């Protein structure tokens, strides 16, 4: 059975005629001849083998109950088609629409808002939807179309995701001011032996820190685990322990107001920060955003996030 025998043009003409209650009125709305609207109604009725409207020369047309139900089903179909066409035209036009961004970068708030704000300087037709997620969820969002672009760390990639490298993120130790380790200019992982540790226990970050400590033959003394960077910083600032992190915000204070020290580690492989998108040709907005992001990460402001 051919489900495409009625074009959207015919269905729209039928729906508008039902809405207007008049073939002439529908013709004016659609800017076509009344005969074209009448022919569209005839085609729709013939296709479904039912009387859908009652014609009255003086009173126009009146939809039957079945005719009204069919018009109601056609309306969202026409609206969806219009949305699809507008999104399609936006592929090659200016920066407009919604950019759906997923990020697995614990301190993305330190740089992402300014990059997005710069994108909106010359347009009011652009908005953003940001979703914090782990790297697998971010990549899955790219593949199912719920995300346009993602920032994430780690080397675990899903088939169908194209990535561009942003920056290597070396590890560092976060310690409270006055801690025994805070007077040092640099540390090794072995310096953390028997030191209370606050662990950022996210899917990639937690496994990464445990792997570093295991490679250095250091058994961690984990006193707290949490899934928020700010909670890690606040626990460290309150003296609960130290932490191993990879990017730092621009402030040396925790949410609790405590002063923190960042101390470089002389050992430990870095994490890799990348952007990803679904394979294929992206719409212009996605390409421009990725280009702006990569340009920013080649500059001095990005280096401040990892230079201690």
N, C-alpha and C positions, 0 to 999 in steps of 0.2 A: 504494500500500500504506500502511495506517495503522499507524505505528510506535508509537502511544500507546494501543493497545487494552488493555494490561495496566497497571493503576495501580501506583504505588509501594507502596501498601498491600498489594496482592495479592502482589507480588514479595517484599516484606519478610516476609509471613506464610509464604510458601514457604521462604525462606532460613532463618528461625528454626526452622521445623519440621525442616528438614534438620540444622541445628546441634543441635537437641535430640534428634533421633531419635525424636520422639514428638509426636503431634498434641495430646495432652492437655498435655504439657509446654510446647509452643509457645503453647497457649491461655493458660496461666498467665502466661507471660512477657509476652504481648501484652495480657492482660486482656480477652480476648474468649471467646466460646463455642467449644468444640472443633469444632462444626459449621462455624463461619466459617473455621477453618483448613483443614479438610477441603475445603470448597468452593473455597478459594483454590488448593489443590494441584490440584484437578480443573480449574480454569480455566487454570492455567499449563500443565498437560499437554495440555489440549485445544487451546490456542493453538499449541503447538509440535508437536502431533501425535506425541508420544513418551511412553513410560513413563519417568518421572523418579524415582519412588520405588516401593519394594516394600512393601506393607502386610502386616503380620503381627499378628493380633489380640493375641497374648501378648507379642510383642517390639517393638511399635511400628512404626516405619517405617525403611527403609534406602534411602538414595539409590543409584541406579544410577550408573555412571561418568559418563554424560551429565548426570545430575541433580546430582552433586557439582560438575562443571565449571560448570554453569549457576549454582549457588549461589555459587561463587567469583567469577563475573563480576558477580553482583548486589550482592555485599557492598560494593565501592568505590562503586557507584552510590548505594546507600543512605547511605553515609558522606558522600559529596559533597553529597547532598541535605540532610543534617543540617547540614553546614557552611554551606551557602547560607542555610538558614533562620535559623541563629544570627547570621550577618552581617546578614541582613535585619532581624531584630529589633533589632540594635545601632544601626540607622540612627536610631531615635527614642528610644533609651534613653541611659543615662549614658555617661561617658567610659570606654570599655573597648575592648580589642582592640589591634591594631597600627596605628600611624600611619606610613605610608611617605612619607618626605620626601626630595626631591631638592634640592640646593642648588648654585648657581653663584654663590657669594659668598665670595671668598677668605678673608675673616676671619669667616665665620659662627661659628667656634669662640669668638669673643669675646662673642657674645650668645646664640646659639641654645641652648646647654646650660642656661642659667639659666631661660630661658622654658619649656623642656621639663620641667625639674625642678619648676617651679611647677605645671604641669599634673598632676603625679603626687602632689601633697601629700595629696589626700583619696581616693586610690584606689590599689589595688595591682593592678588589672586592666588596666593600660595599659602598653604598651611601644612602642618606636620603632625604626624601621629608617631609617638615614640614608645617603644615597648622594651623593657628590660627583660632579658632572657638569657639562658645559657646558650653555648655555641651550637649545640645540636638543634635546639628549638628555633634558634635564629635561622639556621640553614634550612630547616624544614619549612619555615615561613616563606623563605625565598622560593622554594620549589613548589609550594601550593598556592603562591600568589598573594598571600596575606601581607607579605613584606616586600618592599622594593629593593632595599639595600640593608646590609647588616655590618656591624663592626663586632669582631669577636677575636678572642685569643686562643692559641693552641693550634695543633697541627692535624686534628681529626676533621677530615673533610668528607662531605657527602658527594656522591656522583651527581653531576649536573650543576654544581656551584662553581662559579669562576671567582677567583680571589686576586686581590692586589695587595702586596705587602705595604704596611704603613711604617712600622718601626719595631726594632728589637727592644724588649723591655728587660733590662738587667734587674736582678733582685736586690733589695736593700733591707736593712733591719730598722724597724720603727721602735723607738724606746722613749720612755718619759724623761723629761728633764731631771737631771740629778741621779739617774740610774747609773750603776757601776760601769755599764758598757758605753754610756753616752759621752764619756770623756775621750773615747778612742776616735782616731781619724778614719779607721776602716776596720772591718771585722772579717773573720772567716766563719764558715758554718760551724766549725768545731768550737768556736767561742760560745755557741749556744748550748753546749752540753750542760745539762742540769739547770738550765735557765727556764723559768716558766714562760710558756708560749701561748699567745692568743692566735688562734688559727682562723683565717678567712676560709670557711668551709663551703665553697662553691664548687660545682662539678669539675672545673679545670683547675682553679686556683688551689683548692685543698690538696688534690692529687699531686700537683706540681711541687708544692712545698714539702710534702711528705717524701716525694722522690728525691728532692735535693738533699734532705737530711739523711735519707737512707744511703745515698751515694757517698755522703761524707761520714758514714758510720756513726751518725748522731741519733740517739734515741730521744724523740721529742717528749718534753714534759708539758703536755697540753693541759692548760688550766681552764680554757674556755674556747668554744667554737661558736661562730656566728656567720650569718650570710650577708651582712652589711659592712661595707668598708668603714662607715662612720661609727658603727658600734665597735669595730675592732680598734679604731683610733681612740675612741672614748675609754674603752677598757684599758688600753695601753696607757693613756694619759692619767687614768686613775691609779695606776701602779699594779694592775693585775699581772702584767708580764710584758714581753716584747712580741713583735710580730714580724713576719717576713712578707713583704709586699713588692710590687713591681712598678707602679706609677704613683706619683705623689701629687696631691692637690697644691694649690698656690698658697695655702695657709699652713702655719706651723702650730695652729691651735686645734684642739678637738672640739666637738660640740659642747663638751663640759667645760671648756675654757682652759684646759690644761695645755702647757707648752710641750711640744714633741720634738724629738731629734730624729733625723734620718741619717743612717750610717751605711756607706756602701759596703757590699760584700765582695771579697776578692775572688770568690769561687761561686760556681752555680751558673748553669746555662740560662740564657734569657728566655722569656716568653715571646712569642711572635704575635704582633697585633696586625690584623688584616681587615680589609673590607671585602665583602662578597656580594654577588648578585647572581640571579639565575642565568645560565648560559644563554647566549643569543644577543640580539641587538636591543639595548635598553632604550627606554624613552629618554628624551633629551634632559628632563629634570634629573633623572637618576645619574646620567653621565656628568652633568654639570656639578651635582653635589659631590660625586666621587672625586672629580678633578679638584674642586675647592678643598676637599678634605686632604687629599694627597699633597697639594701645594702647601697647606698649613703645616703638615708634618715634616716638610723639608726645611722649615724655618726655625728661627731661634726660640720662639715660644714653645714649640713642641719639645725642644731639647731641655727646657726648664723642668719638664715633668719627670725626667730621668737623670738629670745632672744634680749630684748631691754636693 
